């Protein structure tokens, strides 16, 4: 078995790659600290995905499955990154070819029906940004609140109205409940009643 350490790094926004280092490779490059400094120097951002033991020899299938699993776990943790040395990078500034980002909301219609809705980052950009999306949302809501964002790998089924990944969204909902269920008022919210004048 060979123990391999996996990193994901980005040379330029939207152009990321996974780099594996086995134990001889780490040793040849001066050890873990030297390898990470080498990656940092040539990246806008990078992250350690983890370590796995793989069979010796031709293990391309095992390697691919391992990379997919590590990337998926990293994305579920909101893709944390370390700032690299190249211009344009920064901690948390991530645009990935291997994933799509979605914004999740708790939404209540004018009729009082609550639901979980979401917007893809592509749709947000198409409609002029998050403020434009939320302004449009406000027009048809009594209240709404952005729960947060989640990354989804391109090789898994995208969220849809009939297929919301509740396992992934549950931590966002739990955090919202724990913070007191905050809400942003929409334009269809109940207006205070005005007392009628006595005759």
Secondary structure by P-SEA (a helix, b strand, c coil): cbbbbbbbbbccccbbbbbbbcaaaaaaaccaaaaaaaaaaacccccccbbbbbbccccaaaaaaaaaaaaaaaaaacbbbbbcccccccccccccccbbbbbbbbcccccbbbbbbbbcaaaaaaaccaaaaaaaaaaccccccccbbbbbccccccccccccccccaaaaaaaaaaacbbbbbcccccccbbbbbcc
